[in-house]
Amino acid sequence: MKRELYPDNWEAIALEIKESVHWFCEKCGRPCRRPGEDWFDFLEKLQSTFPQWYQQYEEEVYDDDTGEWGYIEKRGRFILTVAHLDHNPANCDRQNLKALCSVCHLRNDHSHHLKNASRTRFLKKQVDGQLSLFE
């Protein structure tokens, strides 16, 4: 996030959007943790009220080094973000903003990230001396 591209009151705008949807993702409906909410309280609420989402909190993984199965926490899945649908941080019109969990936000921005990554790789090659056939 390039903070300088966002308006000075971005935190207030984002908080207002998140509060308006009661801390649920507008795409998938995932409940998300509110600022200051204790993780254990949040997990208890997930387990009792939203068991389908609680199942996504931990992921079973295999450790190649030890040869054992274990669990890793996926706290980041329950962070609510605000996405600019047009990818322009200066455009804070409500129709351009959507409260998305981190998973849906990444999916929403996938093609934009691919394009930016491609451009970054191209620019790095130029800095390293790669000549371009097309200017």
N, C-alpha and C positions, 0 to 999 in steps of 0.2 A: 504494500500500500504506500503510494507516494503521497504523504500527508499534505504536501504543499498544493496538490491539485484539488483538494476538498475545501468546501467553505469553512470558515472559522467556527460555525455553529454545527458542524457535522455530528458531533456526539449527541447533541440535543435532538437533531433531526432523526438520527438512527434510533435513539431511545424511544422517541415518540412512535415510530413505525413499529418497533418491537412490542411496545405496550399496547398498541392498537390491535394487535393480533394475539394478545395474551400469551406471548412467548411460545407460540407454535409456528412451525415452518408453514409458509403459505403454499408450498408445493406438495410435500409428503405428509404434513400433519404431525411431524415429530415434536414432542414436547421438549423444550430447551430450558436450561438452567438460567435463572434470573441472577443479576449481579448481587453478590453478597449472600446468596443462598448456599447453605452448607451442602457439600457434596453428599454426605451421608443422608441428610434429610431429602435431598433430591432423589437419590437412589431408592430410598424407602418409598417415596411417592411414586417413582417409576414402577417399582416392583408391585405395589398394591393397586395402583390405578391404571397403569399402562404396561402390563406384562409383555405385550408384543414388542414394545420398544426396549424394555429392560433386557431382553434376550440379546440385543445388539450392543449392550454396554461392554461385554467381555467377548473376546474372540479366542477360540482355542487354537493354539499354535504348537508346532513341533519344533523342538530345539535340536538342530543337527549336531551340535557340540556335545550335548548331554545324552541325546537319544530319548528324551522325555517329553511328554505333552504337558502343556501348561496354559495359563490364560494371561492375556494382556488387556489392560483397561483401554477403552476407546472413548475417553472423556470428550475428545474433540468433536465427536458426532453430535453432541448435545449443546453446541454453542450456536446461538442464533446470530446471524449476520444480516446486513442489509446490502442487497445487490442493486447496482445500477443496470437496468436492462439494456441500455444503449452503450454501456461501458464508458460513459462520460461522467467522471466524478463531480463535475460542475453542475450537471443537470439533476437537480434535486426535486423535480416535479414529482408529486406523489404517484402519478401513473407510471413513472420511470423507476420507482423504487419498490422492491419486494423483500420481505423478511424471509430469509432462507436459512435452513440449518447449514452447517459447513459442508456437508455432503452434497446437498442440492446446489449450493453456491458453486462448488467446484464443477459439478456437472453442467451448470448453466454457463460457466465461463470457459468450458473446455476448448471450444474452437478458437476463442479469443486468445487463450493461453498458447495454443499451438502456433497461431499466427505470430504472436509476439516472440515465442521461442525461436521460430524460424528466422525472424528478422534479427534477433540478437546473435544467432550463430553466423548469419551473413555479415553483420557488422564486425564481429570478432575476426572473421577471416580477412576482412579488408584491413583491419588494424594490423594483423599479422603479415600483411603484404600480398594477399590474394587479389589478383586483378580481376575485374569484371568484364565480361564480353558485352554486356548491355548496361548502359548508364541510365 
